[in-house]
Amino acid sequence: MAKTEVYSWRLSPELKAELETLARREGRSLADLLEDISRRWLRESRSADDGEEQARLHAVARRFAGSVEIDDPDLSTTVRERVRDRLRQRHAG
């Protein structure tokens, strides 16, 4: 990808020196290192946001759907009736 944008910000001399040392050790430019670090941070941030959003959506869904606790070895054949009964009870009162 062609790089056409320039962005600058202030760093402490210590941080700049550490970044330059790492870039030299990896045989790459400081700009390339900073772009890679930025991309990784964005990807990880999106992943964290997705996880938080999924947790929020699950919490909302649980409020509306509730949960069913059934000790039944034949659950797969009776679950539809039991869920309907539970919903009727929940919305009857």
Helices and strands as residue ranges (DSSP letters): H 13-26, H 30-65, H 75-92
